[in-house]
Amino acid sequence: MVIVGGRKLDSADFYKLLFGGEKVELDDTALNEVEKSYSFLEKFASDKIIYGINTGLGPMAQYKINKQDQVQLQYNLIRSHASGSGENIPNRAVKALLIARLNNFMQGYSGIHPEIPILLKDFINHGIIPIIPEHGGVGASGDLVQLAHLALCLIGEGDMFYQNFIHQGANVFEEAGLKPAKVHIREGLALVNGTSCMSGIGILSVLKACKLLDWALMASAMINEVVETYDDHYSYELNRVKLHKGQNEITDRLQKLLKGSKLVRKRSEYLFNGNGDEEQVFSKKIQEYYSLRCITQILGPVLDTVKNAEKVILDEINSVNDNPVIDYRDESVNHGGNFHGDYVALEMDKLKIAITKLSMLSERQLNFLMNDKLNNKLPPFLNLGTLGLNLGMQGVQFTATSTVAENQALSNPMYVHSIPTNNDNQDIVSMGTNAALMTNKVIDNTFEVLAIELIALLQAIDYLDFAEKLSPATKAVYTTLRKIVPIFRDDSPKFNEIRRIRKFIKSNDTGLK
């Protein structure tokens, strides 16, 4: 069980819930805090003007809501804002949203009835996934539209994915033995206000980016073995004089990956002992192309960006992002903008830019493998069949190039694309939900590019008969991936092989601990 409430959630908690199949349990003390917050608000709001309880919403907050209409206001908010469109957000991202939303409520600052976090827990543990469209959120007042679709499901009126099918809400509750939530005071506003959609997608993207970076580093190690590179460009001596933490951690990982390789050459043995004195034009490259030589300098910033995004997103997930914030401890109700998603938006933009750069590195490495005039040791397009008659990996290179181009277009930052809306009440917004969704797309795209590069590397290793000279770490990966995609010489459709490798690397670690 992963305990929610009374503690901060970390990346390991999300990984266990999203990929490990573990269940959620609520901390009893924290749930008691939720009850205290609810009871305080019920009494406090009886004779005071509080936004979203006895006032209208957004720019209509100047209108007072009569006592008999206050519950209806909450239902009106949920139903009117469940107005998203476009493709559905992927199920795992929605589950991350549910976890983030539950954790927010378990802080005890929302003034909601305890049945809401209990029902969210039941959704997670029963595998009930609300159907939430991707378009609609502007990331101020939080993820209003996406969270309204969540709220619609909690009150039994939305569509949900359950037991491999999409069902109408009432049927899901009946099959799962649950009861829809009811509005008591401000459950409608509490449910739709906040950054849980962008933050949930954000932490899922971080988890996927960590795995993607590991595989990119594995591919970079393998291609350096293919070219029989010199050892100094990833040496401690070279990299320690640059003070960036990410660069030095990438150096350490490369050292571990390439330990025991029989293909990496020591510069001191080949170029520092007088062997080249007779040559006027050196037959072997003195320095490799940047996509091979500058791995630590390129992937180091990517690693630093992933780690910073992880910290910021977890800080957001473990924060209170309601409006107003109900603080029974100080007996106060504080109005403001904790729902604003700028922290998440900025980190997601930075992360997608970093991952796009990673995809560009992978594409350049792939291009090096494809172009015999660059590598001077492999057949064109890694064609192991008959040159001219067979086409090798020409086709898959187009796919990689096209996908990286899409990443470059998607990397235009959303953070600076605020458009005023809501009668100018929301006059500057974060677009954090869009940023998070686009980042998730960029990461998925990059898994495709990396899958293509890995297939090319397998072909290159076999053409050169290098398998037995690889390091133990890269040899293990080579052996595993070759079981998924055997060596090929004749032309055949490659889309299924790309799909199989992509699925494998998205679901499995590189094996290096």
RADAQUI-V768883 format. One record per residue. N is the residue number from 0. RES is the residue in three letters. PHI is phi in degrees with one decimal (999 if undefined). D_FIRST is the distance of its C-alpha to the first C-alpha in whole Angstrom. Layout:
BEGIN
N/RES/PHI/D_FIRST
N/RES/PHI/D_FIRST
END
This chain:
BEGIN
0/MET/999/0
1/VAL/-102.8/4
2/ILE/-81.7/6
3/VAL/-113.7/9
4/GLY/106.8/13
5/GLY/77.8/14
6/ARG/-159.0/14
7/LYS/-86.3/15
8/LEU/-77.9/13
9/ASP/-122.7/14
10/SER/-61.4/15
11/ALA/-63.2/12
12/ASP/-61.7/9
13/PHE/-64.6/12
14/TYR/-62.5/12
15/LYS/-61.7/9
16/LEU/-77.8/9
17/LEU/-86.7/13
18/PHE/-121.2/13
19/GLY/-99.3/11
20/GLY/75.8/10
21/GLU/-76.5/6
22/LYS/-102.8/5
23/VAL/-103.5/5
24/GLU/-129.7/6
25/LEU/-94.8/9
26/ASP/-70.3/11
27/ASP/-62.5/14
28/THR/-63.8/17
29/ALA/-65.8/16
30/LEU/-64.3/16
31/ASN/-65.7/19
32/GLU/-65.1/21
33/VAL/-60.6/21
34/GLU/-63.1/23
35/LYS/-64.8/25
36/SER/-62.5/26
37/TYR/-63.0/26
38/SER/-64.0/29
39/PHE/-61.6/30
40/LEU/-63.9/31
41/GLU/-57.3/32
42/LYS/-78.1/35
43/PHE/-64.1/36
44/ALA/-81.0/36
45/SER/-67.4/39
46/ASP/-135.9/42
47/LYS/-132.5/41
48/ILE/-88.0/41
49/ILE/-130.0/38
50/TYR/-54.2/37
51/GLY/80.2/35
52/ILE/-109.2/35
53/ASN/-121.8/39
54/THR/-129.2/40
55/GLY/-68.5/40
56/LEU/-118.6/38
57/GLY/60.9/39
58/PRO/-69.1/43
59/MET/-97.6/43
60/ALA/-68.0/42
61/GLN/-74.6/45
62/TYR/-93.0/45
63/LYS/-79.9/45
64/ILE/-107.2/43
65/ASN/-66.8/44
66/LYS/-53.5/41
67/GLN/-69.8/42
68/ASP/-105.8/41
69/GLN/-66.7/38
70/VAL/-67.5/35
71/GLN/-61.5/37
72/LEU/-56.9/37
73/GLN/-65.8/33
74/TYR/-65.2/33
75/ASN/-61.0/36
76/LEU/-61.9/34
77/ILE/-60.5/31
78/ARG/-69.5/34
79/SER/-70.9/36
80/HIS/-93.7/34
81/ALA/-78.4/32
82/SER/-131.2/35
83/GLY/-74.0/33
84/SER/-148.0/35
85/GLY/89.4/34
86/GLU/-67.4/32
87/ASN/-75.6/28
88/ILE/-63.2/26
89/PRO/-54.9/24
90/ASN/-56.0/21
91/ARG/-65.5/18
92/ALA/-66.7/20
93/VAL/-66.4/20
94/LYS/-62.0/16
95/ALA/-62.3/16
96/LEU/-58.6/18
97/LEU/-60.2/16
98/ILE/-64.8/13
99/ALA/-63.1/16
100/ARG/-66.4/18
101/LEU/-59.5/15
102/ASN/-63.3/15
103/ASN/-61.6/18
104/PHE/-67.0/19
105/MET/-75.1/16
106/GLN/-72.5/19
107/GLY/80.9/21
108/TYR/-122.3/24
109/SER/-108.4/24
110/GLY/66.7/26
111/ILE/-100.8/24
112/HIS/-70.0/23
113/PRO/-59.3/20
114/GLU/-64.6/20
115/ILE/-67.8/19
116/PRO/-63.3/16
117/ILE/-64.7/15
118/LEU/-68.8/17
119/LEU/-60.8/15
120/LYS/-58.3/12
121/ASP/-64.7/13
122/PHE/-57.8/15
123/ILE/-62.0/12
124/ASN/-73.8/10
125/HIS/-88.6/14
126/GLY/72.6/15
127/ILE/-89.4/18
128/ILE/-117.2/19
129/PRO/-59.3/22
130/ILE/-83.7/25
131/ILE/-127.2/26
132/PRO/-69.7/30
133/GLU/-80.4/30
134/HIS/-97.3/33
135/GLY/143.0/34
136/GLY/-84.2/32
137/VAL/-110.1/34
138/GLY/77.6/31
139/ALA/-137.3/33
140/SER/58.1/32
141/GLY/75.3/29
142/ASP/-95.8/28
143/LEU/-50.4/30
144/VAL/-69.3/31
145/GLN/-62.1/27
146/LEU/-72.0/25
147/ALA/-66.1/28
148/HIS/-66.5/27
149/LEU/-62.4/24
150/ALA/-60.5/25
151/LEU/-59.9/27
152/CYS/-69.9/25
153/LEU/-65.1/23
154/ILE/-91.0/26
155/GLY/89.0/27
156/GLU/-114.4/29
157/GLY/-99.4/28
158/ASP/-87.3/27
159/MET/-139.8/24
160/PHE/-90.4/23
161/TYR/-151.8/21
162/GLN/52.9/21
163/ASN/74.9/24
164/PHE/-137.8/26
165/ILE/-91.7/27
166/HIS/-125.5/27
167/GLN/-73.9/29
168/GLY/-49.9/27
169/ALA/-59.1/28
170/ASN/-66.1/27
171/VAL/-65.0/24
172/PHE/-61.3/23
173/GLU/-65.4/25
174/GLU/-68.3/24
175/ALA/-87.1/20
176/GLY/71.6/21
177/LEU/-116.2/20
178/LYS/-120.9/23
179/PRO/-61.3/24
180/ALA/-75.3/24
181/LYS/-116.7/27
182/VAL/-85.2/29
183/HIS/-110.6/30
184/ILE/-129.1/31
185/ARG/-136.2/30
186/GLU/-59.7/27
187/GLY/-62.4/29
188/LEU/-65.2/30
189/ALA/-62.1/26
190/LEU/-69.3/25
191/VAL/-92.2/27
192/ASN/-89.0/28
193/GLY/134.6/26
194/THR/-108.4/25
195/SER/-67.7/21
196/CYS/-69.6/23
197/MET/-63.2/25
198/SER/-72.5/22
199/GLY/-63.0/19
200/ILE/-63.0/22
201/GLY/-63.6/23
202/ILE/-71.6/19
203/LEU/-63.0/19
204/SER/-63.0/23
205/VAL/-62.7/22
206/LEU/-60.7/20
207/LYS/-69.1/22
208/ALA/-65.3/25
209/CYS/-61.4/24
210/LYS/-68.4/24
211/LEU/-59.6/27
212/LEU/-63.7/29
213/ASP/-60.2/28
214/TRP/-71.0/30
215/ALA/-64.0/32
216/LEU/-68.6/33
217/MET/-62.6/33
218/ALA/-62.1/36
219/SER/-66.5/38
220/ALA/-64.7/38
221/MET/-65.3/39
222/ILE/-70.4/42
223/ASN/-67.9/43
224/GLU/-71.0/43
225/VAL/-58.2/45
226/VAL/-87.7/48
227/GLU/53.4/48
228/THR/-69.7/47
229/TYR/-82.3/48
230/ASP/-83.9/46
231/ASP/-76.0/47
232/HIS/-72.4/45
233/TYR/-118.2/42
234/SER/-78.7/43
235/TYR/-62.4/42
236/GLU/-60.2/45
237/LEU/-71.6/45
238/ASN/-81.8/42
239/ARG/-70.0/42
240/VAL/-81.0/45
241/LYS/-97.5/43
242/LEU/-93.7/40
243/HIS/-78.0/37
244/LYS/-62.7/34
245/GLY/-61.7/33
246/GLN/-59.6/36
247/ASN/-73.4/36
248/GLU/-70.6/32
249/ILE/-62.0/33
250/THR/-56.7/36
251/ASP/-61.3/34
252/ARG/-67.0/32
253/LEU/-63.6/35
254/GLN/-58.9/37
255/LYS/-68.0/34
256/LEU/-63.6/34
257/LEU/-97.3/38
258/LYS/-61.9/38
259/GLY/90.4/41
260/SER/-69.2/42
261/LYS/-95.9/46
262/LEU/-106.1/46
263/VAL/-74.5/46
264/ARG/-101.0/49
265/LYS/-88.5/50
266/ARG/-59.8/52
267/SER/-63.0/54
268/GLU/-83.5/55
269/TYR/-105.8/56
270/LEU/-121.4/58
271/PHE/-105.4/59
272/ASN/-123.8/61
273/GLY/85.9/64
274/ASN/-64.4/63
275/GLY/-97.5/63
276/ASP/-62.2/67
277/GLU/-85.9/69
278/GLU/-90.8/67
279/GLN/-92.6/68
280/VAL/-123.4/65
281/PHE/-71.9/62
282/SER/-74.5/61
283/LYS/-111.8/57
284/LYS/-62.5/55
285/ILE/-75.1/55
286/GLN/-137.4/52
287/GLU/-78.3/50
288/TYR/-59.8/49
289/TYR/-57.6/46
290/SER/-66.1/44
291/LEU/-107.0/44
292/ARG/-88.5/45
293/CYS/-106.1/43
294/ILE/-58.9/39
295/THR/-66.0/38
296/GLN/-76.1/40
297/ILE/-90.1/39
298/LEU/-81.1/35
299/GLY/-58.3/35
300/PRO/-61.4/35
301/VAL/-62.6/32
302/LEU/-60.9/30
303/ASP/-59.6/31
304/THR/-67.2/30
305/VAL/-61.2/27
306/LYS/-67.1/26
307/ASN/-67.5/27
308/ALA/-61.1/26
309/GLU/-57.6/22
310/LYS/-62.7/23
311/VAL/-65.2/25
312/ILE/-65.2/22
313/LEU/-65.9/19
314/ASP/-60.0/22
315/GLU/-66.3/23
316/ILE/-62.8/19
317/ASN/-90.7/18
318/SER/-97.1/22
319/VAL/-96.4/23
320/ASN/-123.6/25
321/ASP/-91.6/27
322/ASN/-152.5/30
323/PRO/-73.9/31
324/VAL/-93.2/29
325/ILE/-96.4/29
326/ASP/-117.8/29
327/TYR/-68.1/29
328/ARG/-65.2/29
329/ASP/-98.8/33
330/GLU/52.7/33
331/SER/-139.7/34
332/VAL/-125.1/33
333/ASN/-110.4/34
334/HIS/-93.9/35
335/GLY/-178.8/35
336/GLY/-136.5/33
337/ASN/-65.1/30
338/PHE/-79.5/29
339/HIS/-71.2/31
340/GLY/-99.0/30
341/ASP/-62.9/32
342/TYR/-58.5/30
343/VAL/-69.2/27
344/ALA/-57.5/31
345/LEU/-64.2/32
346/GLU/-67.5/30
347/MET/-66.6/29
348/ASP/-63.7/33
349/LYS/-63.2/33
350/LEU/-67.0/30
351/LYS/-68.9/32
352/ILE/-65.5/35
353/ALA/-64.5/34
354/ILE/-70.5/32
355/THR/-61.3/36
356/LYS/-62.4/37
357/LEU/-60.4/35
358/SER/-65.3/36
359/MET/-66.9/40
360/LEU/-61.0/40
361/SER/-61.6/38
362/GLU/-65.5/41
363/ARG/-68.9/44
364/GLN/-64.9/43
365/LEU/-61.5/43
366/ASN/-60.1/46
367/PHE/-60.7/47
368/LEU/-67.2/46
369/MET/-75.5/48
370/ASN/-97.6/51
371/ASP/-63.1/54
372/LYS/-74.9/56
373/LEU/-89.8/53
374/ASN/-85.7/52
375/ASN/56.5/55
376/LYS/-150.2/53
377/LEU/-123.7/52
378/PRO/-71.3/53
379/PRO/-53.7/53
380/PHE/57.2/50
381/LEU/49.9/49
382/ASN/-80.6/51
383/LEU/-90.3/51
384/GLY/-95.6/53
385/THR/-93.5/57
386/LEU/-60.1/57
387/GLY/96.2/59
388/LEU/-73.9/58
389/ASN/-97.1/54
390/LEU/-112.0/52
391/GLY/60.5/49
392/MET/-107.2/46
393/GLN/-56.4/48
394/GLY/-62.9/47
395/VAL/-68.9/43
396/GLN/-63.7/44
397/PHE/-58.3/45
398/THR/-62.1/42
399/ALA/-63.0/40
400/THR/-62.4/43
401/SER/-62.9/43
402/THR/-69.3/39
403/VAL/-65.3/39
404/ALA/-60.7/42
405/GLU/-63.4/40
406/ASN/-57.4/37
407/GLN/-62.7/40
408/ALA/-68.5/41
409/LEU/-68.7/37
410/SER/-79.0/37
411/ASN/-57.4/40
412/PRO/-67.0/38
413/MET/-81.6/36
414/TYR/-54.4/36
415/VAL/-101.9/40
416/HIS/-110.5/40
417/SER/-64.2/40
418/ILE/-126.1/42
419/PRO/-59.3/43
420/THR/-151.2/42
421/ASN/59.6/41
422/ASN/54.1/45
423/ASP/66.2/45
424/ASN/-63.0/42
425/GLN/-92.5/40
426/ASP/-87.9/42
427/ILE/-145.1/40
428/VAL/-124.7/37
429/SER/-94.1/34
430/MET/55.3/34
431/GLY/-64.8/30
432/THR/-66.1/29
433/ASN/-60.9/32
434/ALA/-60.2/31
435/ALA/-66.7/28
436/LEU/-64.4/28
437/MET/-67.9/31
438/THR/-64.2/29
439/ASN/-60.0/27
440/LYS/-66.0/30
441/VAL/-60.9/32
442/ILE/-65.6/29
443/ASP/-61.3/29
444/ASN/-58.5/33
445/THR/-70.2/32
446/PHE/-59.1/30
447/GLU/-66.1/33
448/VAL/-62.0/36
449/LEU/-66.4/34
450/ALA/-60.6/34
451/ILE/-65.6/38
452/GLU/-61.6/38
453/LEU/-64.4/36
454/ILE/-62.5/39
455/ALA/-63.2/42
456/LEU/-64.0/41
457/LEU/-60.5/40
458/GLN/-62.5/44
459/ALA/-64.7/45
460/ILE/-62.5/44
461/ASP/-70.9/46
462/TYR/-60.3/49
463/LEU/-85.9/49
464/ASP/57.6/48
465/PHE/-100.0/46
466/ALA/-53.7/43
467/GLU/-77.9/44
468/LYS/-100.5/44
469/LEU/-66.9/41
470/SER/-67.0/39
471/PRO/-55.0/36
472/ALA/-68.6/33
473/THR/-73.7/35
474/LYS/-64.1/37
475/ALA/-61.9/33
476/VAL/-68.4/32
477/TYR/-53.4/36
478/THR/-62.8/36
479/THR/-65.4/32
480/LEU/-70.6/33
481/ARG/-66.7/37
482/LYS/-71.7/35
483/ILE/-85.0/34
484/VAL/-128.3/37
485/PRO/-66.9/40
486/ILE/-57.2/43
487/PHE/-133.5/46
488/ARG/-120.2/49
489/ASP/-80.3/50
490/ASP/-74.0/49
491/SER/-157.5/47
492/PRO/-58.3/44
493/LYS/-109.4/41
494/PHE/-65.4/39
495/ASN/-70.7/37
496/GLU/-68.2/37
497/ILE/-60.4/36
498/ARG/-61.7/33
499/ARG/-67.3/32
500/ILE/-65.4/32
501/ARG/-58.6/30
502/LYS/-61.7/27
503/PHE/-65.9/27
504/ILE/-71.9/27
505/LYS/-72.1/24
506/SER/-105.2/22
507/ASN/-132.7/23
508/ASP/-79.9/23
509/THR/-73.4/27
510/GLY/99.9/26
511/LEU/-88.7/27
512/LYS/-105.6/25
END
